[in-house]
Amino acid sequence: MIASSVESRDAIIDALQKVAENGIPSPESTAMLDVGTRAYLQYIEGEVVDDLLGHGGATFKVYEGSYGAGKTHLLQLLSGLGLERGMAVAQTNLSRSMGLEEWQAVTSYILGRIQLLVDGQRFRSLPGILGALRGSVDEPAKTLRNAPLPHAGFKEAMWQMTAGPLAGAESSEILARYLQGERVLVRDLRGAGFMQVKDPLSKRNAESVLATALSGLRLLGIPGTMLLFDENEELLADASSKKTRAAANLMRRMIDACATGGLPGTLTVFTVLPGFLEHCSQDYPALGQRLQRPRGGDIKPSWRWPVLSIEHVNSITNQDEFLASIIKVFHRLADACGVTDGVLGGDLHQHGQQALAGQAGSGYRRQLMKVLASVTLQAIEVNE
């Protein structure tokens, strides 16, 4: 990457500052600070996005890795790939406060945060996306309105937002609230002129609402959707928990929806912590059966497997090799910001080795990235 303007230099510094803070680049700068995943992303783009999703198929992927191993980094790369290809993308950071226990909560979260690039501009939320498409998808909108989708009222609302006769700002606001999953009263919908928009998002219809939303976007010309779920806590570790069992069941149903055509054109991705598969096999057989990997020590992992260790999607697995590769990236960014001091490479190597010495196992990358970003920023500041 070559910085050719003050703006690009500022973008580099901003990216480095974010990495120095928590070891994870912003979604916009993830590709700038990536090594070793290009081949895997090309596989996802060709075999999954083009060949499978492009023909209306759907699939799921599960990536397992420890804290700091690069799970969030991979999701951000997938998100960037999806947005660049014109796909709708929704990334959900799973935690105790935002889990997988209820379809309604998950669906509401997706409806409010799904993203799409339209003419280079990022639009968030389903109503925001539909509003951005309004006036440019009249013919596809007719197809949408006549399609037999699971939730008739939600389908009608999507048509109204893209091609229907909106009466003004107030009616648009009511429709947007409905499309984001809020509980809008029938009398308010009818008062705004939406006679066929009814049955707002609830526990009972959440699964059909999500299927309708994603199917509807595809009918409007969006080539596909990525649903990305990032596990930040051990959500499936307590087999005795009712919430945990509900989360496992929802995950199973979402995987089944990909297999049975309920979520056409959708790639659903989960990143999980170590021990997840063992818990599934022992405590949640219905989910564990769907996530089984081929057995045998001599079997080499294939990218076509639905479940992979995060290490198997990166061509660089050795710590020293990763350090050498990522140092080149930081050195190049420093050069682009005007740093010509040849000592920087040695400083990066020294601090990188110290960071690796303090990290055991595969979760070394986040701390390493924090250290190297800090060293690079210091070099840029001294050079000013």
N, C-alpha and C positions, 0 to 999 in steps of 0.2 A: 504494500500500500504506500502511495506517495502522496504527501500532503502538498497540495499546490496552491493553497490559499490560507488566509488566517482562519477561516471557518473550519477547514479540514484539520488544521493544527489544534484548534479548540476542541474539535470532536475527539481527537486522539487523547488529549489531556483529560477531557471529561470521562472517556472510557477508562483510562488508567485510574482515575480517582475512584470510580465505582468499584473497580476490581481491588484496589488497595483497601477499600472499606470492608468488603465481605467476601472477596475471592471469586465473585460472580460478575461478569460483565452485564451491562444492560442488554435487553433484547436487540437493540439496534446495532450494538457493537460486538455481538457474540462472534460473528464470522471473522471479524478483525483479529480476534485473539484465539483462534482455533488452530489446532494441528492434529493430524491423524484421522480425521473423520470424512475427508472428501470422498473417498471411495464408497463408504457406506451411504452417504447422502446421495451420491449418484445412483446407487442401487435403489434407494427409496424413491427417488424421483422417477427413475425409469420403470422399474418393475411394479412398484406399488401405486404411485400417483398416476403415471401414464397408462400402464397396461391394465391395472385393476380398477382403481377409482374412476379412471377416465371412461370406463365402460359400465359404470353403475355398480360395481362390486364394492365390497367393504371388508375390512379386516381389522385385527387388533394386534398390538405389540406390547409386551411387558419387558421392561429393562430393570434388572436387579443390580443394586450396588450400594456400598456403604456411604456414610456421610462424607461429602467432599470428593467423591469418586468421579463426578461429572454428569450426574443424572439431569440436574437442572440445565446445565450447559447444553446437553444433547436436546432437551425439549425446546430450548430457545433456538437452536439451529433448525429443528424441524418446523417450528413456528415461522421462522424467517423464510424457509423454503416454501411453506404453504402460502404465505402471503404474497411472495414474489410470483407464484404460479396462479394467482387470482383466486385462491381458495379462502373460505371462511375459516377462521381459527379461534378456538376458545381454550385458554389455558387456565386450569384450576389448581391452586395450591392447596392440597389436602392437609388438614390438621384436625385437632380435636374440636375446634370451633366450626370448621367447614369440612365435614366428612362425607361419606358415601351412604349414610343411613337412609336417606329419603330421596326418592325420585323428584319430589317437588322442590326441595332445596337445591339439588344439583341442576335441575332444569332451569330454575329461576336464575341461578348463578350464570349459567351459560347464556341465557337470553339477554342478560344485562351486560355481559362482557365479551361476547363474540365479536371478532374484528374482521374487517375486509378493507383492502386497498382499492379505492375507486379513483381512477385518474391520478394515481400517486398520492392521494390523500387517505389517511387512515380514519375509518369510521368504526365506532364501537356501539354495541348493543344491536339487537335485531331490528328494532324500529329505526335506529340510526342508519343501518345498512339499507333497509328498504326505502327510506326517505332519500338516500343518496342515489338509488337506482330509479326513482320515480321519473317518469317521462322518457326513459331510455329502454324500457322493457315492456312496452305495451302488448306486443304480440305474445311473448312468453307469459305475461300476466294472464292473458286469456286462457292459455293452456293450464296455468296454475288454478284458475277459478273452476275449470271444468274437471280437474283431476280428482279421483276418488281417494282423498287422503284421510288419515285416521280421525282427525278432529276438524269437523266442518266449520265450526265457528272460528277457529284459529286460521284456517285456510282463507276464509272470507276476510279476516282482518288483514292478512298479508296482502291480499289483492287490493283491498281498500287503500292500504298505505302506498302501494306502488302504482296503481292505475285508477283507483276509485275516485268519486267526486267528493273530495274533502270540503267541508263547509267553511273551515277557517281554523285559526290557531287553537281554539278551544277543543274542537272536535279532533284535531290532530294530536293534541296532548292526551286526550282520553284514550285514543287508539294506541298511542305509544305506551301508555301505562299498561294497558291490556297485553300488548305484545312483549312487554318486559316481565310479564308474569304477575302483575299486581292484581288484586281482587277488585275489579271494577263492577259496580252495581249495574244490573240489567237496565234499570230506569235511566241511568246516565248514558249508557250506550245507545238506547233508543232515542233519548233526548238529543243525542248528537247525530242521529240519522242512521245508526248502524243496527238495522233490524235483525240481521242474520248473524251478528257477532255476539256470541253468548258462551256460557260455560267457561269462565276464566280458569286459569291454572289452579289445580288443587291436587291433593294426594291421590285422588281417584283417577285423574286424567293426565298426570304429569308425563307418563311414558308416551302417550299418544300425542301430547303437545310437542315434545321434543322431536319425535319422528316426523310430525307435520312440518315443523320449522325447518328441519334439515332437508327434507324432501322438497319443500317449497322453494328453498334457496336453489336447489339443483334445477328445478323446473324454470327458474328465473335466469338460468344461464351460468350460475356459479358452478365451476367444474367439480367441486368437492368440499369436504369439511374435515378439519382435524380437531379432535377432542383430546386434549392433552391433560393428564392428571398427574400431579407431582406429589408423592407421599413424603411429607416432612417429619412425620411422627409414625410410630409403630401402630398403625391403625388396625391391623389384623393380628395382633399379638395375644389378645385375651379371648380365648375360646369361650369363656363363661359369660362374656358380655353380650347383652341383647343388641346393643348398637353395633358391635363387631360382626355378629352374625348377619345383621341387616345389611351392613356394608358389603360383606362377601356375597350375599344374595344379589344385591344390586349390580355388583361387578359382573357376576355370572350372567344376569339378564342382559346387560349391555353387550357382553361378548356374544351371547346368543343372537342378539339383534343384528350384529354384524354378519353372522353366519347365515341368518334366515332372510335377509333382505329388508329388515325393519329400519335400517339406517343406510340407505343407498349412498354410495360415493363417499363413505366416511372411514377415516383412519382413526381408531381409538387407541390411545397410548396411555399406559400406566407405568410410572417409575416407582419402584418399591425397594425397601430396605432388605438386607440379608435376613434369611429365615422365613421370608414370606411364603416361598413355595413349600417349605416343610410344614408350616402352619396350615396351608391349604390342603395338603395331602392328608394330614392327620385329622384336622378339625372341620374342614369344609369340603368334603369329598366331591360335591357337585361342581365346585369351582376348581378343585385340584385336578379333576379328570380333564378339564379343558386346558390346563396349563402344563400338562406332562411333557417332559423333554425325553428324547431318546436316551436309553440307558446304555452304559458301557464306557469304560475309560478310554477306549481307542477311537470313539466317535468324535470327529472334529465338529464343533458347533457350526451350523449353517445360518446365514443371514435370513433364510426363509423360515426358520423356527419362530414361533410366536413369542417364545420366552428366551431372552438372552441376558447374559451378564453384561454390564456396561463396558467391561474390558474387551468384549468380543466385537464391539462395533468400531473400535479404534485400532488403526494399524500400528500404533505405538503402544506397547504394553510395558516395556522396560522403563524403570524410573530414570535411569541415566540418559537413555535415548530421548525420553520426553523432555527432560531438562534441557538437553542440547538443542532440541527442536524449538522449544518455546523461547529459549534465550535469543535465538535468531529473530523471532517475531518481535520481542521487546526491543532488540537492538535496531531493527528496521524502523519501528515506530519512533524511537529516539532520534534516529538519523533524519526522519521526516520532519522532526521538530527542531532540527538544527544542531543536534548534539554531535560533535565530531571527536569528542574525547575517547581515545582508544582504550582507556582504562575501564569503561563501562562494562565491556564483555567479561572482564575478570571479576568485577564486583558482582555481576549477576550470577556468575558461576559459583563464587564463594558463598554468597547468601543463599543461593539455591541449594547447595550441598548441605548447608546448615539446616535449612528448612526440612529437607528430606530426612536428615538424621533424627529429627524430632517427631517424625510421622511414621507410624507402623501400618502395614497393610496397604490396601488399594485406595484409601481415602486421603491421599497426600496432595491431590491436585489443587484443592481450594486454598489451603494454607500456602502452598508454593506460589500460586498465582498472586496472592496478597503480597507476599514478600517481594517478588520480582517487580510487581507494579509500583510498589513503594520506592524501590531502588531506582527505577527508571524515572519516576516523577522527580526524585531528588536531583538526578542528573540534569533533567530539563530545567529545573529551577536554578541550579548553579550556572547553567549556560546562559541564562537570560541576562 
